[in-house]
Amino acid sequence: SRRLVLATKIHSASTMAAEEPNLKRKLAKLFEASLKATVPNVPDVEPLVAACTAKFGDYQCNNAMGLWAQIKGKETEFRGPPSIGQAIMRNLPQSEMLESCSVAGPGFVNVKLSNSWIAKSVQKMLIEGIDTWAPQLPIKRAVVDFSSPNIAKEMHVGHLRSTIIGDTLARMLEFSHVEVLRRNHVGDWGTQFGMLIEFLFETVPNWEDGKEIAIGDLQAFYKASRERFKNDPDFKERAQKAVVRLQGGEPNYHRAWVQICEISRKEFQRIYRRLGVHLEEKGESFYNPYIPEVLKELTGKNLIEDSEGARVIFMEGFNIPLMVVKSDGGYNYASTDLAALWYRLNEEKAEWIIYVTDVGQQQHFHMVFKAANRAGWLPDDDKSYPKASHVGFGLVLGEDGKRFRTRDTEVVPLVDLLDEAKSRSKAALIERGKNVEWTEEELVQTAEAVGYGAVKYADLKNNRTTNYTFSFDQMLNDKGNTAVYLLYAHARICSIIRKSGKDIEGLKNTGEIVLAHADERALGLHLLQFSEIVEEACTNLLPNVLCEYLYHLSECFTKFYSNCQVVGSAEETSRLLLCEATAIVMRKCFYLLGIVPVFKI
Ligand code: ARG
């Protein structure tokens, strides 16, 4: 009969509109109703609901104090914030979510969630899948502009950060049912191409013979051509003319450009493949044809003026203008970004455009956004859509506290860095005897998952605006807040379930979760907070919020597991289901962070 009850419930759930998965917002709706009844004369009071930090309850409503400031002195039945708090509590609608309610201190209204409701909600997720916990966002399509290295120049650790952070943001948005255009805005249209092409003609005369040009190391090629550019005035002049010929579309210049871009692209692709990151390239060159029209529109709106031969946009709040046409008549980074923004808003119809670069480019983006806002492309406030956001991040530092670089080279070759993460984690696995226990394939796959996962997690767990110190020793430590620790924790949970010998899929429908022990309840509640956390990480563009959640989840699990016997106990079924729910949520967190889970250790 239990099975029947659940089946009916699922049926009624699926015929309704998708249920709000965000716990905090669910509670806010209850408080909203209560506030309407409590202060009917104060319109549109936004409920202020937050998770409790103290032990008084699970969530609290903080409206009483602010409301008192608004209504005191006017004719009112209330004598102060506490009496408003009492009324808010009294007026809360009946709900199966709530166990109890109290008013504390100056008027905080604390609610405690019902154990059976928490248990039921977790079980519902087990049956219907974690996707029912995906946040509901008010937009349909977004652009995430990330990674975006420059052709022929090095892809450095800054681009690695952008790749890792941007991929996570894209994954979180995609999980929230937003269509994401993952854009690689590669620098493929700079003046450096004149120099590169001219140098190619000179040093590789048969450059069109083979399928691939024998440039070898493109970075060395770039350096050598720059040397030539600096030291030989004739070459310099030819290089400058080459830019004009390339941009004018002369066939062999265009073909050379295509070839050079192709070499870089292959290089970049090696990194993306390793990291499991998918991107779609629309480089700077793509937007070039749109620039004249866009600048015409901005000129028509009186935004652009002459300044010392250049064309610029002056804006309030900035000490320098945004240059959109150089004094030689050429376009630049800013004109390209204006055209790209126009394209993304008007052609691609994106409602949220997110740019992931180091904080050094913050002013550039803020000026571009401000110009778009003055042109009427973007609304005035940053709450409504369409919206443009710059996701800035800090530097990567070496363990000496200086900019990260290896031994003698200027920049760290990213492939080497990923290789080292992988080989170090492989060595650690061998040390634990896994080379005997596992096949070579399993060993390599786990070493990759752990090694690359460690690099990603070490980056993502920090608030992105701060600089972070790159340390293999720290990120590959199996204790503390590291991917290694978390991946092992997940594998351990999987092995508990495996070793129980129970059919966990079957139990999802036939068993029942009961949260009797305090540590069971704490784990259940934390699981339920997944949705609001992903939504927060997503809307505030802060992946570290999800990392904190994941780390805390594994702490909750450890506490539960050390105080509540699972296998062989009277509560085995319920507790195995809690293990399974934890593993599912952990895996979704890993997925959103771009980390491949491991199932055994
Ligand atoms: N290529 C630039 C760099 O390496 C990043 C481009 C970021 N995106 C953009 N739309 N400007 O710094």
Residues whose N, C-alpha, C, O or C-beta is under 5 A from the ligand:
A	BS01	LIG	D145 S148 P149 N150 H185 G187 T357
